[in-house]
Amino acid sequence: MAVASSDARLQWHPDHDPTVKPVERRAVQLGLRGAALRRYGRPELISVEDITPLVTEQRERLGDGFIGLHTPEEDVYQPRCPEAAAAAAVGIDATAA
């Protein structure tokens, strides 16, 4: 089985809105081990930021629904390798921008 010998695993998980209510879209979860985990934890990692204070502040704003809620800007991830973007098993839409 390929998953058993792979250093990376991609899974699609249910996504949630800021109130933790499920939404229709799916979120990507990556599982890393072995060489992939070592690369991510050293040369590939750019920075780690603790956003606990931001999350706490935004949670307090949810009393009024989403009014005044500040969320981080999100971008569609586009792999540099066209073969990876085209992989039907991964489900990445290469035309999304």
BELZI-V719634 format. One line per field, one symbol per residue. psi: psi as a letter, one per 30 degrees, with the letter a starting at -180 (. if undefined). A space follows every 10 residues. Layout:
psi = ???
This chain:
psi = keeffkfkkk kklklllfgg kklellkkkk kklbeeeeee fcffkelkkj geeeeeeeef fffgbgkgkk lkkklkkjkf jeeeefjeee gkjffk.
